Amino acid sequence: MSYLEQGFIIQDVTIDGKIVVAKAFGDIPVLMCQFHQIAIIKRYLTSRPKLEASIDGGG
C-alpha cells in the first residue's frame, strides 16, 4: 500500500539536484538540498582566482 493510499499528503519534496525529478511532481513545491546547491555553485566558480579583485584579502 502506498503512502498516498494510507492517507498521507505530500506537502513538499526535497531532491538531490536532479531537475528532471522535480518536474515529475507537478504542482508540489520542490526544494533542493543544501549540499547539492553548494556543489552546483562550486562547479561554476574557481577555487584559484587569477584577478586581484577576485582574491579575498582576508581582512
N, C-alpha and C positions, 0 to 999 in steps of 0.2 A: 504494500500500500504506500503510495507517495505521500509526501508531506502535505501537498495541496488537498489530497483526498482525506487527510486526517484533520483538515480544518485550519492549517497554518496559512497565514497571509504573508506574502513576500513584500516587505516594505522598501528594501533597497538591496543592492548586491555589491560586494567588493570583489574586484577582479585583479589579476596579476599582470596586467599590461596588454593583454590581447584585445585590441579594439574590436575584432570580429566577434568575440564573445559578447561584448557589450551590446551589439546590435541584436542579438538573439533575445534580449529581454524586453524589447519593445518600449513601453511607456514606464517601466520600472526604473527609478533612479539608479545609476551605476557609478560607483566610486573606484578609483584605482589606488592600490596600496602604496604607502609612502615609499617603501623600498624601490618599487618599480618606477615611481615618479622621479626619484633621485637618479636612478640608473639611466633613464631616458635623457635627463638633463646633462648628466656627465658625458653621455655619448656625443653631445654636440659642443661641449666645452673642452678646452685643452687644460691639462694639468701643468703644462710648461709654457706659459705665455711668453712671447718674444718682445712685445711692445712695453715700454716703461709704464705707460698709462694703465696697462692691464695687470701689472705686478703690484700686489698688496704690499704697502710699505710697512705693515705691521705696527703702526703706531698711530 
